[in-house]
Amino acid sequence: MIRPNHTTETTTYTPAAQPAPQPTLSTLDQLIEQEPALTAGGVRHLLFTKGHDLPGVYRFGRKLLFNRAEFVAGIMAGHAAKIAGVK
């Protein structure tokens, strides 16, 4: 039984703030900003010598887009171990 002057406590659930999701695809400039170990010239040279068949590299018309996770995983898997001039 609830008394007339008695208030009941109610707890409301407020979800914790979720961080904004990282973009899936990035331009070269955005990739370089996210990965300080990479340089624009180095990535361009890698693309020139290896072609655009590297993991995480996609064409959108004339624009090149990078999936950061796939691209870095490809580098770690050894896809960029031999770039040019090595036989």
NORCORDA-V320012 format. One record per pair of residues at least 12 apart in sequence whose ideal C-beta (glycine too) atoms are under 10 Angstrom apart, sorted by the first residue. I is the first residue (numbers start at 0). GAP is how many residues later the second one is. D is the distance in Angstrom with one decimal. If there is no record, write none. Layout:
# NORCORDA-V320012
i: {I,I}
gap: {GAP,GAP}
d: {D,D}
This chain:
# NORCORDA-V320012
i: {21,21,21,22,22,22,23,23,23,23,23,23,24,24,24,24,24,24,24,24,24,25,25,25,25,25,25,25,26,26,26,26,26,27,27,27,27,27,27,27,27,27,29,29,29,30,30,30,30,30,30,30,30,30,31,33,33,33,34,34,34,34,34,36,36,37,37,37,37,37,37,41,41,42,42,42,42,42,42,43,44,44,44,45,45,45,45,45,45,46,46,47,47,48,48,48,48,48,49,49,49,49,49,49,51,52,53,53,53,53,53,53,53,54,54,54,54,54,54,54,54,54,54,55,55,55,55,55,55,55,55,55,56,56,56,57,57}
gap: {12,46,47,42,44,45,41,42,43,44,45,46,31,33,35,38,39,40,41,42,43,30,38,39,40,41,42,45,33,36,37,38,39,12,15,16,19,29,35,36,37,38,35,36,38,12,25,33,34,35,36,37,40,41,34,32,34,38,31,33,36,37,40,35,38,28,30,33,34,37,42,38,41,14,21,23,28,32,37,20,35,38,39,25,29,33,34,37,38,17,19,35,36,31,33,34,35,36,24,29,30,32,33,34,12,26,12,16,17,20,21,25,26,12,14,15,16,17,18,19,20,22,24,12,13,14,15,16,17,18,19,23,13,14,17,12,13}
d: {8.4,7.7,8.9,9.8,9.6,8.4,9.0,9.9,6.2,8.4,8.6,9.7,9.3,6.8,8.0,9.7,9.9,4.2,6.8,6.0,8.5,9.7,9.9,6.8,5.1,7.9,5.8,8.9,9.8,7.1,7.4,6.6,7.5,5.9,6.2,7.5,9.0,10.0,9.4,6.3,8.9,6.9,9.4,8.0,8.5,7.1,9.3,9.5,9.1,4.7,9.5,6.1,7.1,9.3,9.7,9.4,5.9,9.4,9.5,7.0,8.4,6.8,9.3,9.4,9.3,9.8,10.0,8.8,8.8,8.4,9.9,8.9,8.6,9.2,9.2,8.2,8.6,9.9,9.3,9.4,10.0,6.6,7.1,9.8,8.8,8.8,5.6,5.8,8.8,7.3,10.0,9.3,8.4,9.6,9.3,5.4,4.5,9.0,9.9,7.3,7.5,9.3,7.0,8.8,7.3,9.3,9.2,8.9,7.1,5.6,8.7,5.8,7.7,8.1,9.7,4.8,6.5,9.3,6.5,3.4,8.7,7.6,6.4,7.1,7.2,3.1,3.2,7.5,7.3,5.7,8.9,9.5,8.4,6.6,8.5,9.2,9.9}
